Amino acid sequence: MTATFTEVWRTPPTDAPNETVRAVAYAEINARPAAISIAGTTLAACDLASGEQFGRTHIPDTQDTLVLLTIADLDGTPIAVTSDIGGRVQALDLTSGKPLEQPVAELYGRTKALVAAKDLLLIGRGAGATSSVYEVPVASGSVEVWDIATRQCERWLRHGGYTDSIAVTEHRGRTVVVTGSTYAERPLLDPDDSESHLTAWDIQTGESLGTPIILPYNASAASMATGVLDERLLAVVVGDEGLSVWDLTEQRETTTVTCPGRIETITWAQTTTGPIVLAGGGELRADGQNWLRMWDPRDWRLIAETSTGSGSIRNCAAAPDGSVIVPWGDHVQLLRPQETR
């Protein structure tokens, strides 16, 4: 029987009215499970069980608003890394609540993707780093690998296109990065004149693991997640009618999963009971209904589903106990699967 998600708690991360929550994450701070969120220029930490806020920090020198969030690990210390609209990437020690002394990077243009892999940071510039779509889009044709502690770019994962998405997993004893990228002459002016690629990389050597996969015309890596099942490295992207699952070793599509509407976010996570895949989205209209679904990727059994209201779910994060952290307007929600009778 498919469960429904029930709300455990809902709380605003800031005191400012109508400050939209842009991104959420899970972290463990001094052995305390926490929901991390960003809204405006503020980063907040809430107790996962109760929703009680026990940490709030203004990120200094933020340009307008924070838009991206990821959680890194420096010698066992959880580090929140944020990026603002202007491309300033900053890190904050979640244990002390204090920002690191200097920004990790100054990119001078909005970052498309920001993902931590322990003490390393993966940055994708995307195709929209200019102030005008009529200019040549600024992109390095690669994913940049930064050392958070030294604030240095260590290497580049060069794919030649415009980075859409980045995901990280462990496979056969090494950290693997999967990138989704777009190849197009003018990706902002003519979206149909493009193709999406998936590429797997060894983060330590910077070497690609096989040739890139060219996705079919009706598939997109704008939202993408990766994980491992039975030693197989898999990627989940947006397909024609829902999720499209690809075996990156055999370079073939293995499964398609129906979704109720437009997909905005995909997450692969490990819980105490096994792996899960989350997908969320909804209508772009403010009055449209959003949706969230959870599957077991071992057999693609639907575990739980819900709609939290209008708009669209653009990102979410899973905790080890299987609960899900979701932005809800100017609040953060914790949802938990619960069977209905």
C-alpha positions as CSV (number, residue, x, y, z in Angstrom):
1,M,0.0,0.0,0.0
2,T,1.3,3.4,-0.9
3,A,1.7,5.8,2.0
4,T,1.0,9.5,2.1
5,F,3.4,12.1,3.5
6,T,2.2,13.7,6.7
7,E,3.5,17.0,8.0
8,V,5.6,16.7,11.2
9,W,6.4,20.3,11.6
10,R,6.5,23.6,9.7
11,T,8.6,26.6,10.6
12,P,9.9,29.9,9.1
13,P,13.8,30.1,9.0
14,T,13.7,33.9,9.3
15,D,11.5,36.6,11.0
16,A,11.2,38.5,7.7
17,P,7.8,38.0,6.1
18,N,7.6,36.5,2.6
19,E,11.3,35.5,2.5
20,T,11.3,32.5,0.2
21,V,13.2,29.4,1.2
22,R,15.5,28.7,-1.7
23,A,17.2,25.5,-0.7
24,V,17.3,22.9,2.1
25,A,19.7,20.2,3.2
26,Y,20.2,17.6,6.0
27,A,23.2,17.7,8.4
28,E,24.2,16.3,11.8
29,I,25.5,18.9,14.1
30,N,27.1,17.7,17.4
31,A,25.2,14.4,16.9
32,R,21.9,16.3,16.5
33,P,20.0,15.7,13.3
34,A,19.1,19.0,11.7
35,A,17.3,20.5,8.8
36,I,19.3,23.3,7.1
37,S,17.8,26.0,5.0
38,I,18.6,29.3,3.3
39,A,16.2,32.2,2.8
40,G,17.3,35.7,1.8
41,T,20.8,36.1,3.3
42,T,20.1,33.8,6.3
43,L,21.1,30.2,7.0
44,A,19.0,28.4,9.7
45,A,19.3,25.1,11.4
46,C,16.2,23.3,12.9
47,D,16.1,20.3,15.1
48,L,14.8,17.5,12.9
49,A,12.5,16.0,15.4
50,S,10.8,19.0,16.8
51,G,11.4,21.8,14.2
52,E,12.9,24.0,17.0
53,Q,15.3,26.4,15.5
54,F,18.7,26.3,17.3
55,G,20.9,28.1,14.9
56,R,20.6,31.2,12.6
57,T,23.4,33.0,10.8
58,H,23.4,35.9,8.5
59,I,25.9,35.1,5.7
60,P,28.1,38.3,5.4
61,D,28.6,40.2,2.1
62,T,25.8,38.3,0.3
63,Q,24.8,39.8,-3.0
64,D,21.0,40.1,-2.8
65,T,20.0,36.5,-1.9
66,L,21.3,33.0,-1.3
67,V,20.3,30.5,-4.0
68,L,22.3,27.3,-3.6
69,L,23.2,25.2,-0.6
70,T,25.3,22.0,0.0
71,I,26.8,20.3,3.0
72,A,30.5,19.5,3.1
73,D,32.7,17.7,5.7
74,L,36.1,19.1,6.9
75,D,37.8,16.6,9.2
76,G,34.4,15.5,10.7
77,T,33.0,19.0,10.9
78,P,29.8,19.8,8.9
79,I,30.3,22.8,6.7
80,A,27.4,24.6,4.9
81,V,28.4,26.0,1.6
82,T,26.2,28.6,-0.1
83,S,26.2,30.6,-3.3
84,D,24.4,33.8,-3.9
85,I,23.0,35.4,-7.1
86,G,26.2,37.2,-7.8
87,G,28.3,34.0,-7.6
88,R,30.0,34.5,-4.2
89,V,30.6,31.0,-2.7
90,Q,30.9,31.0,1.1
91,A,31.3,28.4,3.8
92,L,30.0,28.3,7.3
93,D,31.0,26.0,10.2
94,L,27.7,24.5,11.4
95,T,29.1,23.5,14.7
96,S,30.3,27.0,15.7
97,G,27.8,28.9,13.5
98,K,30.6,31.0,12.2
99,P,31.5,31.7,8.5
100,L,35.0,30.7,7.3
101,E,37.4,33.6,7.1
102,Q,37.1,34.2,3.4
103,P,34.8,33.2,0.6
104,V,35.6,29.9,-1.1
105,A,35.3,31.5,-4.5
106,E,34.2,34.7,-6.3
107,L,32.6,33.6,-9.6
108,Y,31.0,36.8,-10.7
109,G,27.9,35.2,-12.2
110,R,25.2,33.0,-10.8
111,T,26.2,29.4,-10.2
112,K,24.1,26.6,-11.9
113,A,25.1,23.7,-9.6
114,L,26.9,23.4,-6.3
115,V,27.6,20.0,-4.8
116,A,30.0,19.0,-2.0
117,A,32.0,15.7,-1.9
118,K,33.4,15.6,1.6
119,D,36.1,18.4,1.6
120,L,35.8,19.2,-2.1
121,L,33.3,21.4,-3.8
122,L,32.0,20.9,-7.3
123,I,30.9,24.0,-9.1
124,G,29.1,24.2,-12.4
125,R,28.7,27.6,-14.1
126,G,25.8,26.7,-16.5
127,A,24.8,28.6,-19.6
128,G,23.3,31.6,-17.9
129,A,26.2,33.4,-16.4
130,T,25.8,36.6,-18.3
131,S,23.6,39.5,-17.7
132,S,22.1,39.3,-21.2
133,V,21.0,36.3,-23.2
134,Y,22.3,38.1,-26.3
135,E,25.8,37.9,-25.1
136,V,27.9,34.8,-25.5
137,P,27.1,32.6,-22.4
138,V,30.0,32.3,-19.9
139,A,30.8,28.7,-19.1
140,S,34.2,27.0,-18.8
141,G,33.0,23.8,-20.5
142,S,33.8,22.0,-17.3
143,V,32.9,21.3,-13.7
144,E,35.4,23.0,-11.3
145,V,36.7,21.0,-8.3
146,W,37.6,23.3,-5.4
147,D,39.3,22.6,-2.1
148,I,37.2,24.2,0.5
149,A,39.9,24.6,3.1
150,T,42.5,26.2,0.8
151,R,39.9,28.0,-1.4
152,Q,41.8,26.8,-4.5
153,C,40.5,25.2,-7.7
154,E,42.3,21.9,-7.9
155,R,41.2,20.6,-11.2
156,W,38.5,20.7,-13.9
157,L,36.2,17.9,-15.2
158,R,36.1,19.1,-18.8
159,H,33.0,18.2,-20.8
160,G,32.9,21.2,-23.3
161,G,29.2,21.9,-22.8
162,Y,27.2,24.0,-20.3
163,T,26.7,22.3,-16.9
164,D,23.1,21.6,-15.9
165,S,23.5,19.3,-12.9
166,I,26.0,17.5,-10.7
167,A,25.6,14.5,-8.5
168,V,28.1,12.5,-6.3
169,T,28.1,8.9,-5.1
170,E,30.6,6.2,-4.0
171,H,31.3,3.4,-6.5
172,R,33.8,0.6,-6.1
173,G,35.9,2.4,-3.5
174,R,36.1,5.8,-5.2
175,T,34.1,9.0,-5.3
176,V,32.3,9.3,-8.6
177,V,30.9,12.5,-10.0
178,V,28.2,12.4,-12.6
179,T,27.5,15.6,-14.6
180,G,24.6,16.5,-16.8
181,S,25.5,19.0,-19.5
182,T,23.9,20.7,-22.5
183,Y,25.6,21.1,-25.9
184,A,24.2,23.9,-28.0
185,E,25.2,26.8,-30.2
186,R,22.8,29.2,-28.4
187,P,21.2,27.4,-25.4
188,L,19.4,30.4,-24.1
189,L,18.1,31.6,-27.5
190,D,17.1,28.3,-29.0
191,P,16.6,25.6,-26.4
192,D,15.5,23.0,-29.0
193,D,18.9,23.2,-30.7
194,S,20.6,21.2,-28.0
195,E,21.4,17.8,-26.7
196,S,22.0,16.6,-23.1
197,H,24.9,14.4,-22.1
198,L,25.7,12.3,-19.0
199,T,29.3,11.8,-18.0
200,A,30.9,10.0,-15.0
201,W,34.2,11.1,-13.5
202,D,36.7,10.0,-10.9
203,I,36.9,13.1,-8.7
204,Q,40.5,12.4,-7.6
205,T,42.1,11.9,-11.0
206,G,39.7,14.0,-13.1
207,E,39.4,11.2,-15.6
208,S,36.1,10.4,-17.3
209,L,34.8,6.8,-16.7
210,G,33.8,5.9,-20.2
211,T,32.3,7.9,-23.1
212,P,29.5,10.4,-22.5
213,I,26.0,9.2,-22.9
214,I,23.9,11.3,-25.3
215,L,20.4,11.4,-24.0
216,P,17.4,11.1,-26.4
217,Y,15.7,14.3,-27.5
218,N,12.9,13.9,-25.0
219,A,15.2,13.5,-22.0
220,S,17.0,16.1,-20.0
221,A,19.7,16.2,-17.3
222,A,18.5,19.6,-16.0
223,S,17.5,17.6,-12.8
224,M,19.6,14.6,-12.1
225,A,20.6,12.2,-9.3
226,T,22.9,9.2,-9.0
227,G,23.4,6.1,-6.9
228,V,24.6,2.5,-6.9
229,L,22.6,-0.7,-7.0
230,D,24.2,-4.2,-7.2
231,E,27.5,-2.5,-8.1
232,R,25.8,-0.7,-11.0
233,L,26.3,3.0,-11.3
234,L,22.9,4.6,-12.1
235,A,21.7,8.1,-13.0
236,V,18.1,9.3,-12.9
237,V,17.1,12.1,-15.3
238,V,13.9,13.6,-16.7
239,G,12.3,11.5,-19.4
240,D,9.4,11.9,-21.7
241,E,6.7,10.9,-19.2
242,G,8.6,11.0,-15.9
243,L,11.9,9.6,-14.6
244,S,14.4,7.9,-16.9
245,V,16.9,5.6,-15.3
246,W,20.3,5.0,-17.0
247,D,23.0,2.3,-16.3
248,L,26.2,4.4,-16.8
249,T,28.4,1.3,-17.1
250,E,26.3,-0.4,-19.8
251,Q,25.3,3.0,-21.2
252,R,21.6,2.2,-21.6
253,E,18.3,3.2,-20.3
254,T,17.0,0.5,-17.9
255,T,13.7,1.8,-16.4
256,T,11.1,4.5,-16.9
257,V,8.9,5.7,-14.0
258,T,5.7,7.7,-14.5
259,C,5.4,11.0,-12.7
260,P,2.3,13.2,-12.3
261,G,3.7,16.4,-13.8
262,R,6.6,18.6,-14.5
263,I,9.8,17.5,-12.7
264,E,11.9,20.1,-10.9
265,T,14.1,18.1,-8.6
266,I,15.4,14.5,-8.2
267,T,17.3,13.2,-5.1
268,W,18.9,9.8,-4.4
269,A,19.5,9.2,-0.7
270,Q,20.4,6.3,1.6
271,T,18.2,5.7,4.6
272,T,18.3,3.2,7.5
273,T,16.0,0.9,5.5
274,G,17.7,1.2,2.1
275,P,18.0,3.6,-0.8
276,I,15.2,6.0,-1.9
277,V,14.6,8.3,-4.8
278,L,12.6,11.5,-4.4
279,A,11.2,13.6,-7.2
280,G,9.1,16.7,-7.0
281,G,7.7,19.4,-9.2
282,G,4.4,20.9,-10.2
283,E,2.9,23.7,-12.3
284,L,4.9,26.8,-13.0
285,R,1.7,28.8,-12.3
286,A,1.4,30.1,-8.8
287,D,-2.1,28.5,-8.6
288,G,-0.9,25.1,-9.9
289,Q,-0.6,22.1,-7.6
290,N,2.8,20.8,-6.7
291,W,3.7,17.1,-6.0
292,L,6.3,14.9,-4.2
293,R,6.9,11.2,-4.6
294,M,9.3,8.7,-3.0
295,W,10.3,5.3,-4.6
296,D,12.5,2.4,-3.7
297,P,14.9,2.2,-6.6
298,R,15.5,-1.5,-6.1
299,D,12.1,-2.3,-7.6
300,W,10.7,1.2,-8.2
301,R,7.9,0.6,-5.8
302,L,6.1,3.8,-5.0
303,I,6.5,4.4,-1.2
304,A,4.8,7.7,-0.6
305,E,3.3,10.7,-2.4
306,T,1.7,14.0,-1.5
307,S,0.9,17.5,-2.6
308,T,1.8,20.3,-0.2
309,G,-0.2,23.0,-2.1
310,S,0.3,25.4,-4.9
311,G,3.4,26.3,-6.9
312,S,6.3,23.8,-7.5
313,I,8.7,21.8,-5.3
314,R,12.1,22.8,-6.7
315,N,14.3,21.0,-4.2
316,C,14.2,18.7,-1.2
317,A,16.5,16.7,1.1
318,A,16.1,13.3,2.8
319,A,17.2,12.4,6.3
320,P,18.5,8.9,7.3
321,D,15.2,8.1,9.0
322,G,13.3,8.5,5.7
323,S,11.7,11.9,6.5
324,V,11.9,14.6,3.9
325,I,12.8,18.3,4.2
326,V,10.9,20.5,1.8
327,P,10.7,24.3,1.2
328,W,7.2,25.6,1.5
329,G,7.0,29.2,0.5
330,D,8.6,31.1,3.4
331,H,8.6,28.0,5.6
332,V,10.5,24.8,5.9
333,Q,8.5,21.6,6.2
334,L,9.4,18.1,7.5
335,L,7.3,15.4,5.9
336,R,7.2,11.7,6.9
337,P,5.7,8.7,5.0
338,Q,2.7,7.3,6.9
339,E,0.5,4.5,5.8
340,T,-3.2,5.3,5.5
341,R,-5.9,2.8,6.6
